[in-house]
């Protein structure tokens, strides 16, 4: 609509696929009133409603359901946000429902860095249920100090909405407490990685929420607190201890970031949605490297704990650190890092030593067990005593020599006499010899083809491992 006043009554739009970034309804220098209407199952790359300068959008008793709830093969992106407008445009929602929708940003997005963004909003007696976004599922405020955006949520209910930071609102505007107001609103079971209701740059950047004190009491017992800010301090956490006692080589793990509500800041490794502003880089140093060496996360980074990083006022802390003497009857005291500084540690083996004992890092002692190997899971190899081996070798040569000798005698006295007596000719004798050789070779080749010659793993009576030669049964013929 380009100008004038337009009223929509009892409009129903559903099962719609919009393959471009065009807005569903756009007002240009005009006024649109939408009453008793329904929008359902719309998959679009554009904005739901767009209002140019001096335009006005009034929505009464209408529902917006499953907007981009399911991804389409033709359209991979969710809608960035639900409403956008120029400076003097206004949007009013009354007695309406926005539910089961997905937005890459939020329902209402305020940002001075872009030409179009929601400026003046008034929502009354409306329901926001089961919507998904990233930073402030319902309202993302990213504006300058002098921004004059006016947003009011009055007597509205927010149920089961979820986002990464700020289940309902995400604020980077110092004027939010003055210009952004939630009056007599209900917040039920909303979730986010940090700040199930509100996440802000710091407390001064939070919007005004009339029942904040009651909400704080309700959400303080939850794992995810209702209100969260960027980290403002770093501290050591280990119960009520005011000092650290450890052995040389131990790891200190209980150092964390905290926000202004003293909530421990979580580090989420969501690489698809982070930016350089969401990464905290840090470095841990020792003042005396001759006596102290630091390992592991000396240089590191924290992702997604914050959006814009305020300057830490409490960026360091002092805590007594006591290194206990090493009890070598229970621990190993050794330089395992090659830095001439010994570590006191109990041996650890990544794999089980079975019946053996772990005596050092990844080193097993198999003494007193019938097994050997790195993890005491292999049998000992049986070794033939040398005198037995030499005796077998000598006996083998004797048998070979005797076999040759008796073969010659058989030939001389048997085949030779048969030849002399003309019972067998030399040709027949050679045929018998060649036939015998062929039979032996055929049997050997058949055994090899049938894979009947095998090396067998066997155990003797003392559970020692040895190798045996397996031959085919046809060897009996030979």
Secondary structure, 3 states (H helix, E strand, C coil): CCCEEEEEECCEEEEEEECCCCCCEEECCEEEEEECCEEEEEEECCCCEEECCCCEEEEECCEEEEECCCCCCCCCCCEEEEEEECCCCEEEEECCEEECCEEEEEEEEEECCCCCCCCEEEEECCEEECCECCECCCEEEECCCCCCCEEEEECCEEECCEEEECCCEEECCCCHHHHEEEECCEEECCEEEECCCEEECCHHHCCEECCHHHHHHHHCCCCCCCEEECCCEEEECCCCCCEEEECCCCCCCCEEEECCCCCECCCCCCCCCCCHHHEEEEECCCCCCCCCCCCCCCEEEEECCCCCCCCCCECCCCCEEEECCCCCCCCEEECCCCCCCCEEECCCCCCCCCCCEEEECCEEECCCCCEECCCCCEECECCCCHHHHHHHHHHHHHHHHHHHHHHHHHHHHHHHHHHHCCCCCHHHHHHHHHHHHHHHHHHHHHHHHCCCCEEEEEECCCCCEEEEEECCHHHHCC
